[in-house]
Amino acid sequence: MQAWQKELTRSVTTVDGLAKKIKLTPLEIEQAKKAEANFELLITPTFLKLMQGEDENGPIRKQVVPVSEELKVAGCEIGDPIGDNAHSPVKGLVHRYPDRVLIWPTKNCAIHCRFCFRKHLTGPKQWFLTPLEVGEIIKYLQQHPEIQEVIFSGGDPLLMPDKLLDFWMQKIKFVGHIKRIRFHTKLFSALPSRITPSLLKILKQFDPVYIGIHINHPKEISPEFIKSVKRARKAGVVLVTQTVLLRGINDNAEILKELFLKLVNLGVKPYYLHHGDLVSGTSHLRTTMEDGIKIMKQLRGYISGLAMPQYILDIPGGHGKVPIDLNYIKKTKGKTLVSGVFGGEFDYRG
């Protein structure tokens, strides 16, 4: 058993177990247990360490500790907010865009984010696609030459043991029209011990390989996170990030500025800032688009373009990701007026 697998066995999986690690009031325990019944608690030792000293409003704690607000489901919220099921021609595969597919080889995660848009399928029991199911996915890829990119998501695909991950890579690399492979993962901050030399050796059987790191707050950039990033970059993996805009956690220009600059200074490109999906029981964490636009405008021009992600909305029902318009341009009285980054409006006559 590798070190990262041993760490997983020490994860906190119950509210009672969490109460032994951090200070929770009797009311918090009672409410957390009710919310836990809808979506199991799961926190790695590494992530638990990041929340030490935080109160109930701490940015790490709010991402993973169940609260009573999760039991309140708004009328707009749905179980499968981005329509995975409607675009799944083969078990474990989603084909939403013409030239790329998403594969979830496992439903397991190392950590359960309370705002997870796939919490309807994520579970604590070990679950991986069978060799027969993998074969059906490979067959589908072979039958669709328009597919150039494979995106491994989940669950967390890097939770696959090395042997199983190598099995996938061997299968994918012999589908001739696949040009890129991407992995989406939370493990750089939640379980950085997983980013091992053996893992990176397996990934680099294919070139190029991209990893999209899920990270929401600068506190997640621990010394272990930095080491795992440097290790991956040295192996030649291209690193980008995905961040979810979360009320009371990172809905602040200064917090996001710190996060994005720290990432780009490590050689990691901030890629997407996601507007919160319409996940059941997450309205307490979801901002308005107007707030998101305001924050993005506070960043634009004040930090390098390299550090600026694209603010996007994943349209409910599986209709794809679209950029959220920051409204710099408006037409009035036959004129095109452009708002300046640092203020003012300018008549554009091009």
MIFI-738044 format. One line per 8 residues: number of its first residue (from 0); their letters; for each residue x, y, z of N, C-alpha, C. Coordinates in steps of 0.001 Angstrom, whole numbers. Layout:
N
NUM> a> X/Y/Z/X/Y/Z/X/Y/Z | ...;
//
This chain:
350
0> mqawqkel> 845/-1198/0/0/0/0/880/1249/0 | 594/2166/-928/1381/3389/-1022/955/4391/50 | 1806/5414/258/1546/6387/1329/199/7077/1157 | -149/7413/-76/-1416/8119/-307/-2611/7228/31 | -2480/5926/-210/-3558/4994/120/-3695/4838/1638 | -2574/4861/2327/-2614/4810/3795/-3280/6060/4359 | -2976/7214/3749/-3605/8448/4217/-5115/8398/4040 | -5575/7827/2944/-7013/7724/2702/-7714/6928/3803;
8> trsvttvd> -7038/5918/4326/-7652/5112/5377/-7819/5898/6671 | -7136/7024/6804/-7241/7856/8009/-8200/9032/7807 | -8928/9037/6702/-9863/10124/6428/-11012/10118/7426 | -11545/11304/7673/-12716/11446/8546/-13960/11175/7705 | -14814/10276/8200/-15971/9857/7412/-17307/10055/8130 | -17272/10532/9370/-18519/10752/10117/-18434/12067/10878 | -19595/12608/11223/-19641/13840/12007/-19046/13601/13397 | -19344/12449/13985/-18772/12140/15308/-17252/12104/15241;
16> glakkikl> -16725/11535/14154/-15275/11505/13984/-14705/12893/13792 | -15440/13737/13064/-14984/15108/12847/-14972/15893/14150 | -15965/15643/15012/-16062/16358/16289/-14871/16068/17206 | -14175/14989/16938/-12968/14671/17714/-11742/15417/17184 | -11886/15990/15975/-10755/16657/15334/-10849/18179/15389 | -12083/18712/15308/-12280/20155/15347/-13408/20471/16318 | -13462/21713/16755/-14471/22122/17722/-15812/22328/17025 | -16815/21562/17455/-18176/21696/16951/-19120/21813/18137;
24> tpleieqa> -20076/22729/18054/-21066/22861/19117/-22075/21719/18991 | -22812/21411/20052/-23855/20379/19963/-24853/20644/18841 | -25213/21926/18627/-26140/22258/17557/-25515/21986/16190 | -24248/22341/16026/-23560/22083/14762/-23496/20592/14470 | -23247/19801/15494/-23194/18346/15326/-24554/17814/14888 | -25601/18281/15549/-26958/17841/15212/-27309/18191/13770 | -27023/19427/13367/-27353/19867/12013/-26495/19167/10963 | -25223/18961/11285/-24322/18297/10342/-24749/16860/10091;
32> kkaeanfe> -25238/16189/11126/-25690/14808/10954/-26904/14729/10038 | -27793/15704/10138/-28961/15727/9249/-28526/15929/7798 | -27589/16849/7575/-27111/17111/6217/-26291/15940/5685 | -25557/15283/6582/-24718/14156/6188/-25557/13003/5637 | -26801/12920/6078/-27676/11852/5598/-27947/11970/4106 | -27852/13189/3555/-28070/13422/2126/-26800/13255/1299 | -25661/13527/1907/-24384/13448/1200/-23295/13191/2230 | -22665/12027/2137/-21728/11586/3160/-20546/12546/3335;
40> llitptfl> -20104/12677/4559/-18934/13488/4878/-17679/12689/4544 | -16693/13340/3968/-15407/12705/3670/-14334/13781/3588 | -13347/13709/4498/-12286/14720/4551/-10957/14011/4781 | -9971/14293/3942/-8649/13694/4116/-7895/14362/5269 | -6911/13678/5850/-6086/14300/6889/-5423/15597/6430 | -4975/15642/5176/-4338/16856/4657/-5305/18026/4663 | -6521/17804/4187/-7497/18890/4137/-7962/19262/5540 | -8035/18283/6412/-8410/18555/7798/-7371/19461/8461;
48> klmqgede> -6120/19228/8144/-5035/20051/8681/-5171/21508/8224 | -5650/21720/6983/-5794/23067/6453/-6848/23883/7201 | -7824/23202/7813/-8907/23924/8474/-8669/24130/9970 | -7546/23663/10474/-7266/23828/11895/-7262/25308/12278 | -7953/25635/13362/-8025/27012/13836/-9164/27805/13226 | -9854/27246/12234/-10965/27950/11623/-12237/27790/12459 | -13089/28824/12441/-14420/28676/13014/-15372/28230/11916 | -16687/28293/12177/-17652/27796/11203/-17666/28588/9904;
56> ngpirkqv> -17042/29766/9876/-16976/30578/8662/-15653/30434/7918 | -14816/29522/8362/-13524/29321/7718/-13678/28842/6280 | -12846/29320/5351/-13006/29002/3928/-12744/27542/3578 | -11931/26857/4377/-11708/25435/4132/-12850/24636/4739 | -13186/24979/5962/-14252/24283/6678/-15591/24361/5938 | -15909/25517/5379/-17199/25686/4711/-17311/24849/3432 | -16183/24449/2885/-16214/23640/1672/-16603/22191/1938 | -16341/21699/3177/-16452/20248/3384/-17284/19821/4589;
64> vpvseelk> -17634/20731/5485/-18393/20353/6677/-19887/20535/6405 | -20702/19500/6613/-22152/19609/6355/-22808/20638/7265 | -23775/21360/6711/-24531/22352/7483/-26015/22213/7152 | -26855/22756/8020/-28301/22591/7875/-28848/23236/6605 | -28170/24267/6085/-28651/24944/4869/-28733/23990/3672 | -27980/22898/3723/-28006/21937/2615/-29361/21253/2476 | -30152/21286/3530/-31462/20641/3502/-32521/21495/2814 | -32168/22758/2530/-33098/23669/1869/-32842/23629/358;
72> vagceigd> -33797/23108/-379/-33639/22961/-1826/-34478/24027/-2532 | -33806/24907/-3259/-34496/25958/-4003/-35202/25366/-5215 | -36244/26046/-5672/-37030/25546/-6799/-36237/25390/-8084 | -35155/26159/-8230/-34356/26111/-9450/-33309/24995/-9422 | -33107/24365/-8259/-32028/23397/-8103/-32459/22001/-8539 | -31509/21262/-9126/-31806/19944/-9681/-30710/18950/-9308 | -31045/17656/-9424/-30117/16612/-9035/-28931/16469/-9959 | -29172/16567/-11271/-28109/16431/-12278/-28012/17759/-13023;
80> pigdnahs> -27364/18764/-12423/-27471/20133/-12946/-26895/20363/-14328 | -25892/19584/-14749/-25316/19850/-16067/-25694/18778/-17086 | -26680/17938/-16753/-27241/17016/-17732/-26315/15914/-18201 | -25501/15364/-17286/-24619/14257/-17663/-25408/13075/-18221 | -26475/12705/-17532/-27219/11498/-17901/-27799/11576/-19307 | -28247/12766/-19690/-28876/12929/-20999/-27874/12816/-22149 | -26589/12925/-21843/-25557/12891/-22886/-24587/11733/-22682 | -25081/10643/-22122/-24234/9487/-21820/-24653/8288/-22670;
88> pvkglvhr> -24061/8138/-23865/-24426/7022/-24748/-23887/5679/-24271 | -22840/5738/-23432/-22213/4531/-22887/-21967/4776/-21404 | -22143/3762/-20591/-21926/3923/-19153/-20524/4465/-18883 | -20462/5547/-18073/-19181/6122/-17691/-18633/7139/-18671 | -19377/7443/-19742/-18896/8388/-20761/-19976/9425/-21044 | -19556/10684/-21166/-20452/11780/-21535/-19913/12414/-22811 | -20761/12493/-23829/-20355/13093/-25109/-21239/14307/-25367 | -20806/15449/-24850/-21587/16680/-24953/-21075/17578/-26080;
96> ypdrvliw> -19761/17597/-26272/-19155/18434/-27304/-18672/17547/-28450 | -18672/18063/-29697/-18345/17198/-30848/-16971/16540/-30773 | -15939/17284/-30340/-14569/16773/-30475/-13966/16225/-29191 | -14761/16096/-28127/-14199/15590/-26875/-15274/14899/-26048 | -14791/13976/-25231/-15692/13260/-24340/-15138/13304/-22924 | -16035/13146/-21977/-15651/13042/-20575/-15901/11612/-20123 | -14936/11059/-19410/-15061/9702/-18875/-14926/9765/-17362 | -15849/9113/-16643/-15629/8967/-15219/-15364/7495/-14909;
104> ptkncaih> -14083/7137/-14745/-13704/5748/-14487/-14007/5313/-13061 | -14258/6290/-12181/-14590/6002/-10791/-15565/7059/-10286 | -16405/6664/-9339/-17298/7611/-8680/-16723/8078/-7346 | -15557/7582/-7001/-14957/7901/-5711/-14172/9201/-5741 | -14215/9933/-4650/-13393/11120/-4435/-12629/10937/-3130 | -11572/11717/-2978/-10838/11703/-1716/-11497/12619/-697 | -12335/13504/-1211/-12957/14514/-352/-14325/14848/-933 | -15293/15094/-65/-16627/15436/-531/-16876/16930/-335;
112> crfcfrkh> -16771/17670/-1432/-17091/19094/-1413/-18609/19228/-1310 | -19086/20080/-420/-20527/20150/-167/-21307/20719/-1353 | -20622/21376/-2282/-21265/21998/-3443/-21107/21160/-4706 | -20623/19926/-4577/-20282/19086/-5726/-21455/18921/-6681 | -21223/19160/-7976/-22301/19053/-8961/-22562/17608/-9346 | -21734/16679/-8884/-21997/15255/-9125/-22217/14490/-7822 | -22689/15196/-6799/-22884/14495/-5530/-24008/13474/-5608 | -24831/13553/-6665/-25890/12556/-6846/-25332/11194/-7224;
120> ltgpkqwf> -24083/11134/-7710/-23494/9843/-8056/-22236/9517/-7265 | -21655/10515/-6591/-20441/10285/-5813/-20786/9536/-4530 | -19980/8541/-4185/-20248/7772/-2976/-18985/7289/-2311 | -19089/6827/-1063/-17916/6401/-304/-17426/5001/-653 | -18310/4144/-1209/-17911/2782/-1524/-17033/2761/-2766 | -16021/1898/-2743/-15090/1821/-3864/-15834/1366/-5117 | -15692/2131/-6181/-16406/1846/-7424/-15542/2259/-8605 | -15249/1296/-9466/-14527/1558/-10700/-15260/859/-11843;
128> ltplevge> -15145/1405/-13041/-15693/720/-14203/-15005/-635/-14372 | -15772/-1618/-14811/-15224/-2955/-15020/-14458/-3001/-16346 | -13578/-3997/-16538/-12879/-4133/-17827/-13841/-4205/-19008 | -15004/-4862/-18825/-15990/-4939/-19901/-16546/-3556/-20226 | -16813/-2754/-19205/-17325/-1397/-19408/-16265/-496/-20044 | -15017/-696/-19642/-13917/40/-20273/-13866/-299/-21757 | -14037/-1574/-22060/-14023/-2015/-23454/-15107/-1357/-24286 | -16286/-1160/-23704/-17385/-502/-24415/-17056/965/-24690;
136> iikylqqh> -16378/1610/-23740/-15969/3006/-23940/-14927/3104/-25051 | -13940/2221/-25032/-12908/2234/-26073/-13538/1977/-27443 | -14500/1071/-27487/-15205/794/-28741/-15919/2043/-29247 | -16550/2774/-28324/-17244/4010/-28703/-16244/5025/-29258 | -15099/5169/-28598/-14074/6106/-29081/-13616/5726/-30486 | -13399/4446/-30724/-12932/3986/-32030/-13958/4252/-33118 | -15223/4232/-32750/-16295/4439/-33730/-16571/5912/-34009 | -15901/6807/-33267/-16149/8240/-33421/-14829/8983/-33653;
144> peiqevif> -14366/8997/-34888/-13076/9629/-35200/-13057/11132/-34989 | -14234/11751/-34807/-14268/13199/-34544/-13773/13528/-33133 | -13688/12536/-32269/-13247/12771/-30890/-11726/12873/-30847 | -11223/14013/-30424/-9777/14241/-30343/-9257/14343/-28914 | -10166/14551/-27964/-9725/14770/-26583/-10544/13921/-25617 | -9848/13298/-24669/-10481/12528/-23610/-10223/13229/-22287 | -11293/13490/-21551/-11201/14166/-20257/-11615/13174/-19175 | -10694/12819/-18307/-10999/11933/-17193/-11448/12769/-15999;
152> sggdpllm> -12648/12502/-15534/-13183/13207/-14386/-13815/12177/-13460 | -14837/12565/-12727/-15435/11569/-11852/-16431/12189/-10899 | -16336/11744/-9651/-15223/11146/-8937/-13907/11837/-9219 | -12855/11219/-8718/-11516/11736/-8980/-10708/10647/-9655 | -10384/10829/-10943/-9711/9763/-11700/-8346/9384/-11154 | -7671/10306/-10460/-6343/9988/-9943/-6407/9130/-8688 | -7629/8799/-8228/-7766/7829/-7150/-7652/6398/-7657 | -7631/6221/-8964/-7412/4877/-9487/-6020/4389/-9079;
160> pdklldfw> -5880/3144/-8658/-4547/2596/-8400/-3698/2650/-9664 | -2395/2668/-9495/-1487/2783/-10634/-1776/1750/-11717 | -2030/520/-11306/-2240/-558/-12278/-3464/-281/-13138 | -4540/184/-12525/-5759/472/-13272/-5582/1707/-14152 | -4915/2726/-13639/-4651/3928/-14429/-3799/3591/-15652 | -2809/2730/-15467/-1956/2310/-16572/-2764/1534/-17618 | -3710/737/-17154/-4597/-5/-18054/-5360/958/-18960 | -5908/2029/-18369/-6628/3039/-19141/-5712/3709/-20165;
168> mqkikfvg> -4534/4107/-19716/-3619/4822/-20610/-3198/3943/-21782 | -2981/2659/-21505/-2617/1740/-22581/-3732/1638/-23619 | -4973/1620/-23141/-6106/1515/-24051/-6283/2792/-24882 | -6196/3942/-24208/-6461/5211/-24884/-5400/5534/-25930 | -4148/5264/-25621/-3084/5729/-26518/-3072/4987/-27857 | -3808/3885/-27940/-3867/3171/-29207/-5123/3506/-30021 | -5886/4506/-29547/-6972/5061/-30358/-6359/6234/-31125 | -6043/6013/-32380/-5177/6916/-33139/-5621/8353/-33238;
176> hikrirfh> -6928/8621/-33206/-7380/10001/-33395/-7446/10790/-32088 | -7117/10193/-30952/-7075/10932/-29682/-5762/11706/-29614 | -5861/13028/-29516/-4678/13889/-29557/-4300/14453/-28184 | -5251/14483/-27265/-4998/15082/-25946/-5723/14286/-24870 | -5112/14218/-23693/-5765/13624/-22530/-5709/14640/-21402 | -6834/14756/-20704/-6921/15700/-19587/-7480/14979/-18357 | -6963/15332/-17187/-7469/14806/-15927/-7951/15964/-15063 | -9106/15802/-14436/-9608/16775/-13472/-9489/16174/-12082;
184> tklfsalp> -8898/16921/-11147/-8608/16343/-9839/-8589/17392/-8740 | -8915/16959/-7534/-8810/17785/-6324/-7600/17380/-5489 | -6857/16378/-5947/-5865/15743/-5082/-4626/16591/-4802 | -4339/17591/-5625/-3158/18412/-5360/-3271/19117/-4013 | -4493/19478/-3617/-4674/20106/-2306/-5243/19133/-1279 | -6068/18176/-1710/-6720/17265/-766/-5885/16042/-435 | -5053/15609/-1379/-4230/14414/-1173/-2961/14513/-2020 | -2104/15503/-1739/-925/15723/-2585/55/14553/-2607;
192> sritpsll> -26/13683/-1611/855/12512/-1592/570/11575/-2766 | -579/11746/-3419/-908/10901/-4579/-81/11256/-5797 | 451/12471/-5861/1194/12902/-7051/2611/12344/-6953 | 2727/11053/-7222/3972/10313/-7056/4732/10214/-8384 | 6025/9915/-8328/6774/9681/-9565/6172/8563/-10412 | 5662/7510/-9772/5067/6403/-10533/3794/6843/-11243 | 2989/7687/-10582/1787/8218/-11222/2155/9039/-12447 | 3110/9942/-12292/3490/10830/-13390/4117/10051/-14546;
200> kilkqfdp> 4819/8989/-14233/5400/8145/-15284/4304/7501/-16119 | 3235/7076/-15467/2101/6475/-16180/1423/7514/-17066 | 1189/8704/-16519/505/9754/-17281/1296/10153/-18516 | 2607/10164/-18395/3436/10655/-19490/3654/9623/-20596 | 2904/8522/-20523/2891/7625/-21672/2215/8303/-22863 | 1442/9348/-22567/743/10097/-23616/1214/11542/-23551 | 1337/12164/-24715/1773/13554/-24750/964/14295/-25839 | 317/15424/-25490/381/16087/-24182/-677/15567/-23198;
208> vyigihin> -346/15689/-21914/-1275/15395/-20833/-1504/16688/-20054 | -2772/17008/-19830/-3156/18186/-19060/-3822/17731/-17762 | -3580/18475/-16703/-4288/18238/-15449/-4981/19532/-15042 | -6297/19441/-14833/-7063/20559/-14307/-7211/20399/-12808 | -6571/21277/-12059/-6574/21208/-10595/-7764/21986/-10056 | -8577/21345/-9236/-9684/22033/-8575/-9160/22668/-7293 | -9220/23997/-7228/-8751/24726/-6046/-9566/26010/-5911 | -9986/26308/-4685/-10912/27423/-4479/-10402/28543/-3593;
216> hpkeispe> -9333/28310/-2847/-8883/29319/-1888/-7372/29249/-1710 | -6721/30409/-1500/-5254/30402/-1357/-4751/29572/-182 | -5597/29330/825/-5164/28484/1941/-4878/27048/1495 | -5412/26656/357/-5180/25308/-150/-3774/25142/-733 | -3094/26253/-954/-1732/26183/-1500/-764/25957/-350 | -686/24721/92/184/24309/1193/1572/23981/649 | 2558/23796/1518/3870/23339/1035/3786/22033/258 | 2879/21145/674/2698/19872/-30/2098/20090/-1417;
224> fiksvkra> 1174/21033/-1515/596/21391/-2808/1699/21880/-3748 | 2539/22773/-3248/3617/23345/-4065/4568/22255/-4547 | 4911/21313/-3671/5807/20220/-4058/5184/19353/-5147 | 3880/19081/-5017/3220/18233/-6013/3139/18948/-7364 | 2922/20259/-7344/2895/21040/-8583/4263/21013/-9257 | 5311/21240/-8490/6662/21243/-9061/7013/19875/-9634 | 6590/18829/-8953/6860/17474/-9425/6159/17214/-10764 | 4911/17652/-10869/4155/17438/-12104/4723/18267/-13254;
232> rkagvvlv> 5073/19502/-12963/5622/20360/-14015/6953/19814/-14525 | 7768/19318/-13605/9068/18753/-13999/8870/17550/-14912 | 7769/16827/-14718/7477/15662/-15555/6899/16048/-16910 | 6630/17352/-17101/6128/17815/-18387/4626/17882/-18510 | 3908/17719/-17385/2450/17814/-17407/2047/19290/-17433 | 1073/19626/-18263/552/20989/-18331/-536/21139/-17271 | -402/22162/-16416/-1319/22338/-15298/-2169/23586/-15476 | -3476/23403/-15341/-4427/24515/-15323/-5321/24317/-14098;
240> tqtvllrg> -6161/25310/-13799/-7016/25167/-12621/-8468/25469/-12940 | -9324/24938/-12087/-10742/25277/-12093/-11130/25670/-10676 | -11810/26801/-10572/-12236/27342/-9289/-13735/27583/-9342 | -14426/27275/-8262/-15852/27555/-8174/-16046/28814/-7338 | -16819/29756/-7852/-17117/30973/-7103/-18122/30624/-6003 | -17723/30818/-4742/-18511/30352/-3606/-18737/31474/-2603 | -19999/31695/-2283/-20354/32754/-1337/-19751/32478/42 | -19104/33505/584/-18538/33389/1915/-17236/32625/1975;
248> indnaeil> -16748/32187/810/-15488/31439/753/-14455/32180/-96 | -14847/32540/-1313/-13892/33222/-2200/-14543/34311/-3042 | -15743/34742/-2677/-16437/35771/-3476/-15925/37160/-3114 | -14647/37337/-3322/-13938/38558/-2938/-12765/38724/-3876 | -12628/39897/-4470/-11578/40117/-5464/-10183/39928/-4884 | -9978/40343/-3640/-8644/40219/-3045/-8272/38765/-2815 | -9243/37952/-2396/-8972/36528/-2177/-8637/35846/-3499 | -9430/36118/-4534/-9165/35499/-5825/-7874/36026/-6450;
256> kelflklv> -7587/37285/-6239/-6322/37846/-6725/-5148/37092/-6120 | -5203/36880/-4812/-4126/36148/-4137/-4009/34727/-4683 | -5162/34071/-4851/-5160/32695/-5353/-4571/32616/-6754 | -5074/33451/-7661/-4659/33346/-9063/-3195/33733/-9247 | -2731/34733/-8507/-1326/35128/-8634/-391/34061/-8067 | -773/33455/-6960/57/32375/-6407/147/31207/-7386 | -966/30913/-8030/-973/29807/-8986/-112/30111/-10203 | -291/31276/-10784/457/31582/-12000/1947/31711/-11699;
264> nlgvkpyy> 2288/32126/-10489/3693/32201/-10107/4313/30822/-9902 | 3458/29814/-9747/3932/28426/-9674/3958/27771/-11054 | 3554/28533/-12078/3513/27980/-13419/2229/27258/-13735 | 1158/27570/-12990/-154/26947/-13186/-1106/28003/-13729 | -1775/27709/-14829/-2658/28676/-15473/-4083/28607/-14905 | -4567/29664/-14251/-5990/29713/-13880/-6848/29657/-15154 | -7705/28663/-15230/-8400/28336/-16480/-9868/28741/-16446 | -10622/28209/-15502/-12036/28537/-15364/-12350/29036/-13962;
272> lhhgdlvs> -13197/30054/-13887/-13899/30406/-12658/-15354/30054/-12918 | -15826/28991/-12268/-17180/28501/-12504/-18192/29270/-11669 | -19261/29716/-12303/-20413/30163/-11528/-21038/28919/-10909 | -21513/29022/-9682/-22035/27861/-8972/-23168/27186/-9725 | -23069/25862/-9871/-24125/25103/-10537/-25367/25025/-9656 | -26492/24701/-10281/-27766/24622/-9565/-27914/23266/-8874 | -26969/22974/-8000/-26950/21714/-7254/-27933/21799/-6094 | -28681/20738/-5875/-29656/20724/-4788/-28991/21046/-3450;
280> gtshlrtt> -29569/22007/-2731/-29090/22344/-1396/-27833/23185/-1350 | -27576/23975/-2408/-26353/24776/-2429/-26610/26271/-2586 | -27841/26708/-2414/-28138/28129/-2623/-27389/29018/-1636 | -27050/28473/-457/-26327/29268/540/-24885/29540/121 | -24393/28795/-872/-23025/28979/-1353/-22956/29628/-2729 | -24085/29815/-3358/-24095/30329/-4721/-24242/31849/-4734 | -23405/32510/-5497/-23462/33961/-5655/-24425/34303/-6795 | -24631/35574/-7029/-25332/36011/-8237/-24300/36227/-9341;
288> medgikim> -24748/36201/-10576/-23846/36492/-11687/-23372/37939/-11630 | -24236/38827/-11164/-23852/40243/-11052/-22662/40400/-10106 | -22678/39645/-9009/-21547/39693/-8080/-20283/39151/-8739 | -20432/38062/-9499/-19281/37487/-10188/-18693/38435/-11212 | -19555/39098/-11968/-19092/40076/-12970/-18343/41217/-12290 | -18874/41692/-11175/-18222/42779/-10442/-16826/42374/-9991 | -16699/41157/-9485/-15394/40674/-9021/-14420/40566/-10185 | -14874/40021/-11304/-13995/39879/-12461/-13531/41230/-12975;
296> kqlrgyis> -14409/42227/-12937/-14009/43565/-13365/-13006/44183/-12395 | -13091/43823/-11133/-12128/44318/-10147/-10748/43693/-10357 | -10712/42544/-11033/-9442/41870/-11302/-8845/42280/-12647 | -9705/42484/-13629/-9246/42774/-14989/-8379/44023/-15028 | -7172/43860/-15518/-6244/44981/-15633/-5367/45172/-14408 | -5784/44595/-13282/-5014/44749/-12053/-4110/43553/-11773 | -4369/42444/-12473/-3443/41317/-12431/-3181/40882/-13864 | -2072/40217/-14076/-1672/39776/-15406/-2774/38948/-16059;
304> glampqyi> -2892/39085/-17379/-3836/38262/-18117/-3552/36776/-17959 | -2294/36430/-17708/-1941/35031/-17463/-2647/34484/-16230 | -2960/35376/-15294/-3579/34958/-14035/-5103/35024/-14083 | -5673/35483/-15190/-7117/35666/-15288/-7788/34426/-15877 | -8665/33774/-15128/-9448/32685/-15702/-10631/33242/-16481 | -11340/32385/-17160/-12578/32774/-17825/-13738/32468/-16885 | -14591/33447/-16684/-15768/33279/-15833/-16850/32626/-16679 | -17281/31403/-16286/-18184/30666/-17155/-19387/30104/-16403;
312> ldipgghg> -20418/29835/-17178/-21626/29195/-16686/-21825/27893/-17441 | -22012/26808/-16706/-22361/25524/-17316/-23890/25481/-17363 | -24451/25645/-18558/-25898/25802/-18688/-26615/24538/-18215 | -27583/24667/-17325/-28326/23499/-16838/-28931/22693/-17986 | -28905/21377/-17819/-29463/20499/-18832/-28455/19967/-19818 | -27179/20376/-19669/-26142/19841/-20544/-25951/20598/-21831 | -26275/21895/-21840/-26172/22692/-23058/-24809/23375/-23212 | -23860/23018/-22362/-22492/23475/-22542/-22093/24666/-21689;
320> kvpidlny> -20786/24896/-21649/-20218/26011/-20905/-20172/27249/-21792 | -20564/28381/-21240/-20497/29635/-21981/-19855/30704/-21094 | -19090/31627/-21702/-18515/32722/-20910/-19604/33681/-20461 | -19487/34167/-19252/-20427/35154/-18725/-19937/36537/-19135 | -20752/37252/-19876/-20382/38536/-20458/-20123/39565/-19355 | -18954/40208/-19416/-18608/41230/-18430/-19115/42619/-18830 | -19777/42704/-19982/-20491/43926/-20375/-19583/45158/-20460 | -18496/45042/-21198/-17620/46196/-21419/-18078/47035/-22604;
328> ikktkgkt> -18909/46448/-23447/-19278/47122/-24696/-20796/47326/-24756 | -21218/48529/-25112/-22649/48778/-25310/-22830/49736/-26488 | -23943/49569/-27165/-24262/50422/-28312/-25391/51369/-27923 | -25219/52637/-28224/-26241/53626/-27905/-26174/54778/-28903 | -27315/55138/-29438/-27424/56267/-30371/-26436/56161/-31525 | -26305/54929/-32055/-25430/54720/-33200/-23965/54650/-32859 | -23621/54730/-31586/-22227/54679/-31169/-21923/53352/-30458 | -20659/52952/-30529/-20184/51814/-29749/-19307/52356/-28632;
336> lvsgvfgg> -19780/52188/-27399/-19038/52688/-26246/-18369/51523/-25525 | -17092/51687/-25239/-16315/50655/-24547/-15887/51188/-23188 | -16217/50461/-22133/-15795/50852/-20786/-14320/50536/-20599 | -13566/51507/-20090/-12149/51287/-19839/-11926/50433/-18609 | -10841/49693/-18591/-10502/48840/-17445/-10393/49664/-16173 | -9851/50882/-16287/-9627/51714/-15110/-10644/52846/-14995 | -11783/52693/-15715/-12827/53687/-15626/-13020/54452/-16933 | -14147/55129/-17054/-14456/55923/-18229/-15065/55106/-19355;
344> efdyrg> -15698/55799/-20305/-16254/55178/-21488/-15658/55827/-22723 | -15402/55017/-23760/-14698/55498/-24924/-15428/55098/-26205 | -15548/56039/-27104/-16233/55841/-28367/-15338/55075/-29319 | -15783/53857/-29667/-14981/53031/-30578/-15558/53133/-31978 | -14747/53567/-32957/-15232/53846/-34307/-14672/52872/-35346 | -14210/51725/-34894/-13638/50757/-35837/-14677/50041/-36687;
//
